[in-house]
Amino acid sequence: MGAVPPFFLDKTMKNVLEYFCFEYKQNFILNWKFWFLMPLIFGLSRPFTQR
């Protein structure tokens, strides 16, 4: 990582953050359902995996 110029890394991080912010706005309801359902799915599957 030391060979990567700092300005390149900053530009990349900025693009990544902007992309995720855009995706989050686009898929707000989808994300809400995802974060709401994931604990339920893991909670239901846990007894089966811990036999």
Number of C-alpha atoms within 10 A of each C-alpha: 6 5 5 8 9 11 9 10 12 11 11 12 12 12 12 12 12 12 12 12 12 12 12 14 12 11 12 12 10 12 14 11 11 11 10 11 12 11 11 11 10 11 11 11 11 11 9 8 8 6 5
